[in-house]
Amino acid sequence: MELALPGDLTRLCDRLARLARTPRQRARAYEARLHLLYEQSDWAALRQLSETTLAHASALGDTNLLLICHDALAMLAIFEGHHDDAASHLARLDEFSVTLDRPLLRATTRYGQGWVMGYTDPRSAVELLEASVTLSEHAGGHPLGRVPTLAKLTEVWREHGHAPNAYGVSLRVREVLERSDVASHLRLVGAHALFLAQLLTGEYDAALGTLRGALKLDVPPQVWWRSVLRLDLAELLLTLGAPREALAELDAVDARADLHEVDQPRRLLLRARTLVTLGRPADAAFDEALARPFTIRHAYVHARLLIARAATLPLARATRPLEEALEIARAANLGGVRIEALVALAQAHLTLGQPELARTHGAQAVALSETFTSDVPTFDVWATHAAALNATGDPGVTAARERARLLRQDAERRVPSGYRLTGNSTR
């Protein structure tokens, strides 16, 4: 939902309900109430109100209320990983957008469709999300209504591994929010988008500032986006060699217990990676994450879980999940994840005494890094490539080592004081 209301939303919802007289006014009052439940992450109440209101609106033939309910139920289905249900509600919205000639409704529909496609087909997701933004702009929609779409577009570009596009879109989010004085969850959404872009581009110091600043914002404490930002902080802390701090953030997220299903695999991935880094058993977290149906639908998380799990397996068994992850990333056009899988494969083959295979995978990772950016620091991509060249007696090893050294030196200039870059810890 794209509603952004200033002030005390709870009090405003009550006032709108009391004053509503016409069908359109009642629809707006319900929309405000649904938005409040959304911000509070009260998913059960949101579903109950949406389904009850949908039946009521259908009986009355109240089109405005039908649109609001289908919108809410579509987003709930997306959050719960029920993509068929989401597609059904979005199809109804699309029909209404044509019948009623409402371009802003088409923008909402493209946003939902882009969200669903983002899990399996980033290229199609980008097209749908960009179409949503364009429709909203041309129809004169409020800029704040485009923040969730732009944030999702940033996330898709991040998973795709295209750093310049991710960063460019995140700056558009920040620009919209800087022109507004609305205090809502949208500021947390914007911080999440900016963080993803900063992490991908290696702006670690700025990323830490973004997250810590956002978590201090004066928005309702129950807003579930705070848990998403704590997941972001845990990921950053793990990257910066602070697994105990990362685990504390993950424990805080677990205590809040307000994440929806689509974020659970990422939470479990981060917990498993953190436990592995701390030398603690992580099988339970891996098993739970891989057993969730939604994990298999989200190519980015699924592939990264397989890569992380491979690091805990005996070498003889590690290459199979890495190859599976590589194939998932290729099919979904996830350039950054392909780099991560190739680096892990190169390191595994080096340890197994298979330097030629290691050199092949290392060279492929380096070639991809000219276009895509991975969560594996670029200096580590080159360091792995250099190790494979060294193992095969290739004279290019000297140049590769120097490139890795310079890249690491540059990256460390953007690390906040008191932290360090860990590089890739796959093996």
Contacts in CASP RR format, 6 or more apart in sequence:
PFRMAT RR
TARGET T0000
AUTHOR 0000-0000-0000
METHOD contacts of the structure
MODEL  1
MELALPGDLTRLCDRLARLARTPRQRARAYEARLHLLYEQSDWAALRQLS
ETTLAHASALGDTNLLLICHDALAMLAIFEGHHDDAASHLARLDEFSVTL
DRPLLRATTRYGQGWVMGYTDPRSAVELLEASVTLSEHAGGHPLGRVPTL
AKLTEVWREHGHAPNAYGVSLRVREVLERSDVASHLRLVGAHALFLAQLL
TGEYDAALGTLRGALKLDVPPQVWWRSVLRLDLAELLLTLGAPREALAEL
DAVDARADLHEVDQPRRLLLRARTLVTLGRPADAAFDEALARPFTIRHAY
VHARLLIARAATLPLARATRPLEEALEIARAANLGGVRIEALVALAQAHL
TLGQPELARTHGAQAVALSETFTSDVPTFDVWATHAAALNATGDPGVTAA
RERARLLRQDAERRVPSGYRLTGNSTR
1 31 0 8 1.000
1 34 0 8 1.000
1 35 0 8 1.000
1 38 0 8 1.000
1 71 0 8 1.000
1 72 0 8 1.000
1 75 0 8 1.000
2 108 0 8 1.000
2 142 0 8 1.000
2 144 0 8 1.000
2 145 0 8 1.000
2 148 0 8 1.000
3 31 0 8 1.000
3 32 0 8 1.000
3 35 0 8 1.000
4 142 0 8 1.000
4 144 0 8 1.000
4 145 0 8 1.000
4 147 0 8 1.000
4 180 0 8 1.000
4 182 0 8 1.000
4 184 0 8 1.000
4 186 0 8 1.000
5 12 0 8 1.000
5 32 0 8 1.000
5 35 0 8 1.000
5 182 0 8 1.000
5 184 0 8 1.000
6 181 0 8 1.000
6 182 0 8 1.000
6 183 0 8 1.000
6 184 0 8 1.000
7 183 0 8 1.000
9 32 0 8 1.000
9 35 0 8 1.000
9 36 0 8 1.000
9 39 0 8 1.000
9 184 0 8 1.000
9 220 0 8 1.000
10 36 0 8 1.000
12 32 0 8 1.000
13 29 0 8 1.000
13 32 0 8 1.000
13 33 0 8 1.000
13 36 0 8 1.000
16 25 0 8 1.000
16 28 0 8 1.000
16 29 0 8 1.000
16 32 0 8 1.000
17 29 0 8 1.000
17 33 0 8 1.000
19 25 0 8 1.000
19 29 0 8 1.000
20 26 0 8 1.000
20 28 0 8 1.000
20 29 0 8 1.000
23 60 0 8 1.000
23 62 0 8 1.000
23 64 0 8 1.000
23 65 0 8 1.000
24 64 0 8 1.000
26 62 0 8 1.000
26 65 0 8 1.000
27 62 0 8 1.000
27 64 0 8 1.000
27 65 0 8 1.000
27 67 0 8 1.000
27 68 0 8 1.000
30 49 0 8 1.000
30 53 0 8 1.000
30 65 0 8 1.000
30 68 0 8 1.000
30 69 0 8 1.000
31 68 0 8 1.000
33 49 0 8 1.000
34 46 0 8 1.000
34 49 0 8 1.000
34 50 0 8 1.000
34 68 0 8 1.000
34 72 0 8 1.000
37 45 0 8 1.000
37 46 0 8 1.000
37 49 0 8 1.000
38 46 0 8 1.000
38 72 0 8 1.000
38 75 0 8 1.000
39 184 0 8 1.000
39 185 0 8 1.000
39 220 0 8 1.000
39 222 0 8 1.000
39 223 0 8 1.000
39 224 0 8 1.000
40 220 0 8 1.000
40 222 0 8 1.000
40 223 0 8 1.000
40 224 0 8 1.000
41 222 0 8 1.000
41 223 0 8 1.000
41 224 0 8 1.000
41 258 0 8 1.000
41 260 0 8 1.000
43 76 0 8 1.000
43 79 0 8 1.000
43 80 0 8 1.000
43 260 0 8 1.000
46 72 0 8 1.000
46 76 0 8 1.000
47 73 0 8 1.000
47 76 0 8 1.000
50 69 0 8 1.000
50 72 0 8 1.000
50 73 0 8 1.000
50 76 0 8 1.000
51 69 0 8 1.000
51 73 0 8 1.000
53 65 0 8 1.000
53 68 0 8 1.000
53 69 0 8 1.000
54 65 0 8 1.000
54 66 0 8 1.000
54 69 0 8 1.000
54 70 0 8 1.000
54 73 0 8 1.000
56 62 0 8 1.000
56 65 0 8 1.000
57 63 0 8 1.000
57 65 0 8 1.000
57 66 0 8 1.000
57 69 0 8 1.000
58 66 0 8 1.000
63 96 0 8 1.000
63 100 0 8 1.000
66 92 0 8 1.000
66 96 0 8 1.000
67 93 0 8 1.000
67 96 0 8 1.000
67 105 0 8 1.000
70 89 0 8 1.000
70 90 0 8 1.000
70 92 0 8 1.000
70 93 0 8 1.000
70 96 0 8 1.000
71 89 0 8 1.000
71 93 0 8 1.000
71 108 0 8 1.000
73 85 0 8 1.000
73 89 0 8 1.000
74 86 0 8 1.000
74 89 0 8 1.000
74 90 0 8 1.000
74 93 0 8 1.000
74 112 0 8 1.000
75 86 0 8 1.000
75 112 0 8 1.000
77 83 0 8 1.000
77 85 0 8 1.000
77 86 0 8 1.000
77 89 0 8 1.000
78 86 0 8 1.000
78 112 0 8 1.000
78 115 0 8 1.000
78 116 0 8 1.000
78 262 0 8 1.000
79 260 0 8 1.000
79 261 0 8 1.000
79 262 0 8 1.000
80 260 0 8 1.000
80 261 0 8 1.000
80 262 0 8 1.000
81 261 0 8 1.000
81 262 0 8 1.000
81 293 0 8 1.000
81 294 0 8 1.000
81 297 0 8 1.000
83 116 0 8 1.000
83 119 0 8 1.000
83 297 0 8 1.000
86 112 0 8 1.000
86 116 0 8 1.000
87 113 0 8 1.000
87 116 0 8 1.000
90 109 0 8 1.000
90 112 0 8 1.000
90 113 0 8 1.000
90 116 0 8 1.000
93 105 0 8 1.000
93 108 0 8 1.000
93 109 0 8 1.000
94 106 0 8 1.000
94 109 0 8 1.000
96 102 0 8 1.000
96 105 0 8 1.000
97 103 0 8 1.000
97 105 0 8 1.000
97 106 0 8 1.000
97 109 0 8 1.000
98 106 0 8 1.000
103 135 0 8 1.000
103 136 0 8 1.000
103 138 0 8 1.000
103 139 0 8 1.000
104 135 0 8 1.000
104 136 0 8 1.000
104 139 0 8 1.000
104 140 0 8 1.000
104 141 0 8 1.000
106 135 0 8 1.000
107 131 0 8 1.000
107 132 0 8 1.000
107 133 0 8 1.000
107 135 0 8 1.000
107 136 0 8 1.000
107 139 0 8 1.000
107 141 0 8 1.000
107 149 0 8 1.000
108 132 0 8 1.000
109 132 0 8 1.000
110 128 0 8 1.000
110 129 0 8 1.000
110 131 0 8 1.000
110 132 0 8 1.000
110 135 0 8 1.000
111 128 0 8 1.000
111 129 0 8 1.000
111 132 0 8 1.000
111 148 0 8 1.000
111 149 0 8 1.000
111 152 0 8 1.000
112 128 0 8 1.000
112 132 0 8 1.000
113 128 0 8 1.000
114 124 0 8 1.000
114 125 0 8 1.000
114 128 0 8 1.000
114 129 0 8 1.000
114 132 0 8 1.000
114 152 0 8 1.000
114 156 0 8 1.000
115 125 0 8 1.000
115 152 0 8 1.000
117 124 0 8 1.000
117 125 0 8 1.000
117 128 0 8 1.000
118 124 0 8 1.000
118 125 0 8 1.000
118 156 0 8 1.000
118 159 0 8 1.000
119 297 0 8 1.000
119 298 0 8 1.000
119 299 0 8 1.000
119 300 0 8 1.000
120 297 0 8 1.000
120 298 0 8 1.000
120 299 0 8 1.000
120 332 0 8 1.000
121 332 0 8 1.000
121 333 0 8 1.000
122 156 0 8 1.000
122 157 0 8 1.000
122 159 0 8 1.000
122 160 0 8 1.000
122 332 0 8 1.000
122 333 0 8 1.000
122 334 0 8 1.000
123 333 0 8 1.000
125 156 0 8 1.000
126 153 0 8 1.000
126 156 0 8 1.000
126 157 0 8 1.000
126 160 0 8 1.000
129 149 0 8 1.000
129 152 0 8 1.000
129 153 0 8 1.000
129 156 0 8 1.000
130 153 0 8 1.000
132 146 0 8 1.000
132 149 0 8 1.000
133 146 0 8 1.000
133 149 0 8 1.000
133 150 0 8 1.000
133 153 0 8 1.000
136 145 0 8 1.000
136 146 0 8 1.000
136 149 0 8 1.000
137 146 0 8 1.000
143 176 0 8 1.000
143 179 0 8 1.000
143 180 0 8 1.000
144 176 0 8 1.000
144 177 0 8 1.000
144 180 0 8 1.000
144 182 0 8 1.000
144 186 0 8 1.000
146 176 0 8 1.000
147 173 0 8 1.000
147 176 0 8 1.000
147 177 0 8 1.000
147 186 0 8 1.000
147 189 0 8 1.000
147 190 0 8 1.000
148 186 0 8 1.000
148 189 0 8 1.000
150 169 0 8 1.000
150 170 0 8 1.000
150 172 0 8 1.000
150 173 0 8 1.000
150 176 0 8 1.000
150 193 0 8 1.000
151 170 0 8 1.000
151 173 0 8 1.000
151 189 0 8 1.000
151 190 0 8 1.000
151 192 0 8 1.000
151 193 0 8 1.000
153 169 0 8 1.000
154 166 0 8 1.000
154 169 0 8 1.000
154 170 0 8 1.000
154 173 0 8 1.000
154 193 0 8 1.000
154 194 0 8 1.000
154 196 0 8 1.000
154 197 0 8 1.000
155 192 0 8 1.000
155 193 0 8 1.000
155 196 0 8 1.000
157 163 0 8 1.000
157 165 0 8 1.000
157 166 0 8 1.000
157 169 0 8 1.000
158 166 0 8 1.000
158 196 0 8 1.000
158 197 0 8 1.000
158 199 0 8 1.000
158 200 0 8 1.000
159 300 0 8 1.000
159 334 0 8 1.000
159 337 0 8 1.000
160 166 0 8 1.000
160 333 0 8 1.000
160 334 0 8 1.000
160 335 0 8 1.000
160 336 0 8 1.000
160 372 0 8 1.000
161 200 0 8 1.000
161 334 0 8 1.000
161 335 0 8 1.000
161 336 0 8 1.000
161 337 0 8 1.000
161 372 0 8 1.000
161 373 0 8 1.000
161 374 0 8 1.000
162 372 0 8 1.000
162 373 0 8 1.000
163 197 0 8 1.000
163 200 0 8 1.000
163 201 0 8 1.000
163 373 0 8 1.000
166 196 0 8 1.000
166 197 0 8 1.000
166 200 0 8 1.000
166 201 0 8 1.000
167 197 0 8 1.000
167 198 0 8 1.000
167 200 0 8 1.000
167 201 0 8 1.000
168 197 0 8 1.000
169 193 0 8 1.000
169 197 0 8 1.000
170 190 0 8 1.000
170 193 0 8 1.000
170 194 0 8 1.000
170 196 0 8 1.000
170 197 0 8 1.000
170 198 0 8 1.000
171 194 0 8 1.000
171 197 0 8 1.000
173 189 0 8 1.000
173 190 0 8 1.000
173 193 0 8 1.000
173 194 0 8 1.000
174 190 0 8 1.000
174 194 0 8 1.000
177 186 0 8 1.000
177 187 0 8 1.000
177 190 0 8 1.000
183 217 0 8 1.000
183 218 0 8 1.000
183 219 0 8 1.000
184 219 0 8 1.000
185 219 0 8 1.000
185 220 0 8 1.000
185 223 0 8 1.000
185 225 0 8 1.000
187 214 0 8 1.000
187 217 0 8 1.000
187 219 0 8 1.000
188 214 0 8 1.000
188 217 0 8 1.000
188 219 0 8 1.000
188 223 0 8 1.000
188 225 0 8 1.000
188 226 0 8 1.000
188 228 0 8 1.000
188 229 0 8 1.000
189 225 0 8 1.000
190 214 0 8 1.000
191 210 0 8 1.000
191 211 0 8 1.000
191 213 0 8 1.000
191 214 0 8 1.000
191 217 0 8 1.000
191 229 0 8 1.000
192 214 0 8 1.000
192 225 0 8 1.000
192 228 0 8 1.000
192 229 0 8 1.000
192 232 0 8 1.000
194 210 0 8 1.000
195 207 0 8 1.000
195 210 0 8 1.000
195 211 0 8 1.000
195 229 0 8 1.000
195 232 0 8 1.000
195 236 0 8 1.000
196 232 0 8 1.000
198 204 0 8 1.000
198 206 0 8 1.000
198 207 0 8 1.000
198 210 0 8 1.000
199 207 0 8 1.000
199 232 0 8 1.000
199 235 0 8 1.000
199 236 0 8 1.000
199 239 0 8 1.000
199 375 0 8 1.000
200 373 0 8 1.000
200 375 0 8 1.000
201 373 0 8 1.000
202 377 0 8 1.000
202 411 0 8 1.000
202 414 0 8 1.000
203 414 0 8 1.000
204 236 0 8 1.000
204 239 0 8 1.000
204 240 0 8 1.000
204 411 0 8 1.000
204 414 0 8 1.000
204 415 0 8 1.000
204 416 0 8 1.000
204 419 0 8 1.000
204 421 0 8 1.000
205 414 0 8 1.000
205 415 0 8 1.000
205 416 0 8 1.000
206 414 0 8 1.000
207 236 0 8 1.000
208 233 0 8 1.000
208 236 0 8 1.000
208 240 0 8 1.000
208 416 0 8 1.000
211 229 0 8 1.000
211 232 0 8 1.000
211 233 0 8 1.000
211 236 0 8 1.000
212 233 0 8 1.000
214 229 0 8 1.000
215 226 0 8 1.000
215 229 0 8 1.000
215 230 0 8 1.000
215 233 0 8 1.000
222 258 0 8 1.000
224 256 0 8 1.000
224 258 0 8 1.000
224 259 0 8 1.000
224 260 0 8 1.000
226 256 0 8 1.000
227 253 0 8 1.000
227 256 0 8 1.000
227 258 0 8 1.000
227 259 0 8 1.000
227 263 0 8 1.000
228 259 0 8 1.000
228 263 0 8 1.000
230 249 0 8 1.000
230 250 0 8 1.000
230 252 0 8 1.000
230 253 0 8 1.000
230 256 0 8 1.000
231 249 0 8 1.000
231 250 0 8 1.000
231 253 0 8 1.000
231 259 0 8 1.000
231 263 0 8 1.000
231 266 0 8 1.000
231 267 0 8 1.000
231 270 0 8 1.000
233 246 0 8 1.000
233 249 0 8 1.000
234 246 0 8 1.000
234 247 0 8 1.000
234 249 0 8 1.000
234 250 0 8 1.000
234 253 0 8 1.000
234 270 0 8 1.000
234 274 0 8 1.000
235 246 0 8 1.000
235 270 0 8 1.000
237 243 0 8 1.000
237 245 0 8 1.000
237 246 0 8 1.000
237 249 0 8 1.000
237 419 0 8 1.000
238 246 0 8 1.000
238 270 0 8 1.000
238 273 0 8 1.000
238 274 0 8 1.000
238 277 0 8 1.000
238 422 0 8 1.000
239 375 0 8 1.000
239 421 0 8 1.000
239 422 0 8 1.000
240 415 0 8 1.000
240 416 0 8 1.000
240 419 0 8 1.000
240 420 0 8 1.000
240 421 0 8 1.000
240 422 0 8 1.000
241 277 0 8 1.000
241 419 0 8 1.000
241 420 0 8 1.000
241 421 0 8 1.000
241 422 0 8 1.000
242 419 0 8 1.000
243 274 0 8 1.000
243 277 0 8 1.000
243 278 0 8 1.000
244 278 0 8 1.000
246 270 0 8 1.000
246 274 0 8 1.000
247 271 0 8 1.000
247 274 0 8 1.000
247 275 0 8 1.000
247 278 0 8 1.000
250 267 0 8 1.000
250 270 0 8 1.000
250 271 0 8 1.000
250 274 0 8 1.000
253 259 0 8 1.000
253 267 0 8 1.000
254 267 0 8 1.000
259 267 0 8 1.000
261 292 0 8 1.000
261 294 0 8 1.000
262 294 0 8 1.000
262 298 0 8 1.000
264 289 0 8 1.000
264 292 0 8 1.000
264 294 0 8 1.000
265 289 0 8 1.000
265 292 0 8 1.000
265 294 0 8 1.000
265 295 0 8 1.000
265 298 0 8 1.000
265 301 0 8 1.000
265 302 0 8 1.000
265 305 0 8 1.000
266 301 0 8 1.000
268 285 0 8 1.000
268 286 0 8 1.000
268 288 0 8 1.000
268 289 0 8 1.000
268 292 0 8 1.000
268 305 0 8 1.000
269 289 0 8 1.000
269 301 0 8 1.000
269 304 0 8 1.000
269 305 0 8 1.000
269 308 0 8 1.000
271 282 0 8 1.000
271 285 0 8 1.000
272 282 0 8 1.000
272 285 0 8 1.000
272 286 0 8 1.000
272 289 0 8 1.000
272 305 0 8 1.000
272 308 0 8 1.000
272 309 0 8 1.000
273 282 0 8 1.000
273 308 0 8 1.000
275 281 0 8 1.000
275 282 0 8 1.000
275 285 0 8 1.000
276 282 0 8 1.000
276 308 0 8 1.000
276 311 0 8 1.000
276 312 0 8 1.000
276 425 0 8 1.000
277 422 0 8 1.000
277 425 0 8 1.000
282 312 0 8 1.000
283 312 0 8 1.000
286 305 0 8 1.000
286 308 0 8 1.000
286 309 0 8 1.000
286 312 0 8 1.000
289 295 0 8 1.000
289 301 0 8 1.000
289 305 0 8 1.000
290 302 0 8 1.000
290 305 0 8 1.000
290 309 0 8 1.000
295 301 0 8 1.000
295 302 0 8 1.000
295 305 0 8 1.000
296 302 0 8 1.000
299 328 0 8 1.000
299 329 0 8 1.000
299 331 0 8 1.000
299 332 0 8 1.000
299 334 0 8 1.000
300 332 0 8 1.000
300 334 0 8 1.000
300 337 0 8 1.000
302 325 0 8 1.000
302 328 0 8 1.000
303 325 0 8 1.000
303 326 0 8 1.000
303 328 0 8 1.000
303 329 0 8 1.000
303 332 0 8 1.000
303 334 0 8 1.000
303 337 0 8 1.000
303 341 0 8 1.000
304 325 0 8 1.000
304 337 0 8 1.000
304 340 0 8 1.000
304 375 0 8 1.000
306 321 0 8 1.000
306 322 0 8 1.000
306 324 0 8 1.000
306 325 0 8 1.000
306 328 0 8 1.000
307 321 0 8 1.000
307 322 0 8 1.000
307 325 0 8 1.000
307 337 0 8 1.000
307 340 0 8 1.000
307 341 0 8 1.000
307 344 0 8 1.000
307 426 0 8 1.000
309 321 0 8 1.000
310 318 0 8 1.000
310 319 0 8 1.000
310 321 0 8 1.000
310 322 0 8 1.000
310 325 0 8 1.000
310 344 0 8 1.000
310 348 0 8 1.000
310 426 0 8 1.000
311 318 0 8 1.000
311 344 0 8 1.000
311 425 0 8 1.000
311 426 0 8 1.000
311 427 0 8 1.000
313 321 0 8 1.000
315 348 0 8 1.000
315 351 0 8 1.000
315 352 0 8 1.000
316 352 0 8 1.000
318 348 0 8 1.000
318 427 0 8 1.000
319 345 0 8 1.000
319 348 0 8 1.000
319 349 0 8 1.000
319 352 0 8 1.000
322 341 0 8 1.000
322 344 0 8 1.000
322 345 0 8 1.000
322 348 0 8 1.000
323 341 0 8 1.000
323 345 0 8 1.000
325 337 0 8 1.000
325 340 0 8 1.000
325 341 0 8 1.000
326 338 0 8 1.000
326 341 0 8 1.000
326 342 0 8 1.000
326 345 0 8 1.000
328 334 0 8 1.000
328 337 0 8 1.000
329 335 0 8 1.000
329 336 0 8 1.000
329 337 0 8 1.000
329 338 0 8 1.000
329 341 0 8 1.000
330 338 0 8 1.000
335 368 0 8 1.000
335 371 0 8 1.000
335 372 0 8 1.000
335 374 0 8 1.000
336 368 0 8 1.000
336 372 0 8 1.000
336 373 0 8 1.000
336 374 0 8 1.000
336 375 0 8 1.000
337 374 0 8 1.000
338 365 0 8 1.000
338 368 0 8 1.000
338 372 0 8 1.000
339 365 0 8 1.000
339 368 0 8 1.000
339 369 0 8 1.000
339 372 0 8 1.000
339 374 0 8 1.000
339 376 0 8 1.000
339 381 0 8 1.000
340 374 0 8 1.000
340 375 0 8 1.000
340 376 0 8 1.000
340 424 0 8 1.000
342 361 0 8 1.000
342 362 0 8 1.000
342 364 0 8 1.000
342 365 0 8 1.000
342 368 0 8 1.000
343 361 0 8 1.000
343 362 0 8 1.000
343 365 0 8 1.000
343 374 0 8 1.000
343 376 0 8 1.000
343 380 0 8 1.000
343 381 0 8 1.000
343 384 0 8 1.000
343 424 0 8 1.000
343 426 0 8 1.000
344 424 0 8 1.000
344 426 0 8 1.000
344 427 0 8 1.000
345 357 0 8 1.000
345 358 0 8 1.000
345 361 0 8 1.000
346 357 0 8 1.000
346 358 0 8 1.000
346 359 0 8 1.000
346 361 0 8 1.000
346 362 0 8 1.000
346 365 0 8 1.000
346 384 0 8 1.000
346 385 0 8 1.000
346 387 0 8 1.000
346 388 0 8 1.000
347 358 0 8 1.000
347 384 0 8 1.000
347 387 0 8 1.000
347 424 0 8 1.000
347 426 0 8 1.000
347 427 0 8 1.000
348 426 0 8 1.000
348 427 0 8 1.000
349 355 0 8 1.000
349 357 0 8 1.000
349 358 0 8 1.000
349 361 0 8 1.000
349 388 0 8 1.000
350 358 0 8 1.000
350 384 0 8 1.000
350 387 0 8 1.000
350 388 0 8 1.000
350 391 0 8 1.000
351 427 0 8 1.000
353 391 0 8 1.000
355 388 0 8 1.000
355 391 0 8 1.000
355 392 0 8 1.000
356 392 0 8 1.000
358 387 0 8 1.000
358 388 0 8 1.000
358 391 0 8 1.000
358 392 0 8 1.000
359 385 0 8 1.000
359 388 0 8 1.000
359 389 0 8 1.000
359 391 0 8 1.000
359 392 0 8 1.000
359 394 0 8 1.000
361 388 0 8 1.000
362 381 0 8 1.000
362 384 0 8 1.000
362 385 0 8 1.000
362 388 0 8 1.000
363 385 0 8 1.000
363 388 0 8 1.000
365 381 0 8 1.000
365 384 0 8 1.000
365 385 0 8 1.000
366 381 0 8 1.000
366 382 0 8 1.000
366 385 0 8 1.000
366 400 0 8 1.000
369 378 0 8 1.000
369 381 0 8 1.000
369 382 0 8 1.000
374 381 0 8 1.000
376 423 0 8 1.000
376 424 0 8 1.000
377 407 0 8 1.000
377 408 0 8 1.000
377 411 0 8 1.000
377 421 0 8 1.000
377 423 0 8 1.000
377 424 0 8 1.000
378 407 0 8 1.000
378 411 0 8 1.000
379 404 0 8 1.000
379 405 0 8 1.000
379 407 0 8 1.000
379 408 0 8 1.000
379 411 0 8 1.000
379 423 0 8 1.000
380 404 0 8 1.000
380 423 0 8 1.000
380 424 0 8 1.000
382 400 0 8 1.000
382 403 0 8 1.000
382 404 0 8 1.000
382 407 0 8 1.000
383 401 0 8 1.000
383 404 0 8 1.000
383 408 0 8 1.000
384 424 0 8 1.000
385 400 0 8 1.000
385 404 0 8 1.000
386 397 0 8 1.000
386 400 0 8 1.000
386 401 0 8 1.000
386 403 0 8 1.000
386 404 0 8 1.000
389 396 0 8 1.000
389 397 0 8 1.000
389 400 0 8 1.000
390 397 0 8 1.000
408 421 0 8 1.000
411 421 0 8 1.000
412 420 0 8 1.000
412 421 0 8 1.000
415 421 0 8 1.000
END
